[in-house]
Amino acid sequence: MSAGSIYYAVADDRAFLKLVGSIRYPLSQRLSLAVGRVFEKADVQGVVVDLQEAEFIDSTCLGLLARVATQSLEQDRARPVIVSKQPEVNRVLRSMGFDRVFLLVEDPAFPSLALADAAGLAELSSRPEPQLILDAHRALSEMNEKNQHLFQNVIEQLEAALGESSDPRASQKVRF
């Protein structure tokens, strides 16, 4: 597997994220900041996530991508799009419920854009950032009941480590 890279751009009323190679936890801060940049512009009406060159995405980074759907819904933007020709990546996306909150496109005619490298947004994470990991796994668990069961122990352990409550009334989140 190749080292991962993250790129982003905003063109007209669309934002684009491109993930290349193996997207693992050390890239999570960059991905989080790139997602934040995508939603900074008020005129962005939709988000396209290009995973055509992604080989692997870990659960923390999947949770950060789930935030794209959450924020799109919360901000009344168009349903986000994921473009991927990778069978294994598509299988994981479907198993996590991404096909319910994103439009998955497997055979795209995808335009070439001048994307900014997200490497300038943050250094690679060498130490775990429990709050980022917790938020990402919460976003994944909010996508469907299967994910709630799958990540419940991870969330509870992180909440205990951070001194937070897993009481569903403690936070009001958008449900898909």
N, C-alpha and C positions, 0 to 999 in steps of 0.2 A: 504494500500500500504506500502511496506517495504522501508526503507531508501535506497538510491541509493549508488552504488559503481561502480568504473571504474577500469578496469585492462587493461594492455597492454603488448605486447611482440613482439620481432622480432626473427623469426626462419628461418634460411636459407635466402631465398629471399622474404619471406612473413612477413608482419606485421599484428598483431592481436589486435583488441580492443574488450573488452567485457564490456557491460553495464548491470548492474543488479539492479532490483528494480525500484524505481521512480527516474528518471533522470530529475532533475529540476535545475533552475538557480543557486542555491548555489554550484552546482558541475561544473558549466561552466568553471571556471578557470582550474580546474583539467583536464577536458575534452580537453580544448584548448591546454594545455601543453602536454597531452598524444598524441594528434594528431600531435603536433609539433615533439615529440620524434619519432613517427612512420616515419616521413618524413626526419629525420636527416640522416639516413643511405642511402647512395647513391646506394647500391646494392639491396634495397628493390624494387621488381618489382610489387608487388600487395598487397592490403590491404583487410583483412576480418574483418567485424564488426559483432560480435556475440550479437544479441539482444534476444536470446532465453529466458533469464530470466528477460528481461526488461518489466516493467508493464506500464510505462508511460514515455514519453519524451516531454518536453516542447519545444516551438518554438526556444528559444535561443540555446538549445542543439541540436535540429534538424539542425539548421543553421551551427553549428560547424561540424556536420556530413556531411553536404553538402560540406564543405571545403575539405573533404577527396576526393570527386569526382572531385572538381575543381583542387586540387593539383595533383591528379593522371593524369588528362587530360593535365595540363600544363607541367608535367614532363614526358610525354609520357610513363606512366606506364599502366599496365593492368587495365581494368575496375574493380573497387572495388566491393566487394561482401558483401551483408548484409544477415545474417542468422537469421531468426526469425520464430518461430512457434506461436507467439502471434497474434490472429486474429485482435484485436483492434490496436495493433502497426502496423501491416501490412496494415490495412485500412488507417491509418494516413500516412504511408510512400507512399502509392499509391496516396492518395489525394494531397500530396505535390510534386509528380512527381519524387520521388526517384527511381521508377521502370524504369525510362528513363536513369538514369545515373549510377545506381548500378545494379548489377545482384542480384535479390532477390531470396533467397533459403528458401523455407518453410518446406522442409522435409529433413534435412541434416543428414549426417553421419559425425559429427564434431569431430575432434580429441581433446583430452585433452592436454593442454599445461601448462607449468609453467608460469603463468602470474604474472606480477608485479602489486601491488596495487598502483593506482595513488594517493592515499591519501598523499603520501610523496612528491608529486609534488607541492601541494598548499593547503592552508587552505580552508575551506568552505567559500564562499563569503557571507559576511553579509551585505555588501553595494553594491548597483548596480554599475556596471562598464559600463557606457554608450557606450564606444567605442567597447567593446566586444559584447554587445547586438546589436549594430548597424551593426557591421561586420557580425555577425551571421544571422541577418535578411536580410541583403543585399545578402548573399550567398543563402538563401532560395528563395528570389525574383528572382534571376538570373536563377533558375531552370526552370521556365515556366511563361507564361503570367498570369495564374490564381494566382500564388503566388505574382506576381508583384502587382496585384490589391489588394490582401488580406493584404499585409504588407506595402503598400505604405504610409498609414497614420503613422504607427509606425516608419518607416524609416524617413519620413519628420520631425516628432516631435523630434526624436533623433538627426537628422542633425541640426535642429534649436537649440537644446540645446547645441550641440557641436560646432556650428558655421560653419558647413560644407555645401557644395552645393549638391543638388540632381540632378544637371545637368548631364545627362548621358555621356556627352563629358568630364566631369571632371575626370572620372576614366575609364581606359580601362580594362574591366574584360572579362574573358572567358565566352562565351555564350554556353549553351547546346543546 
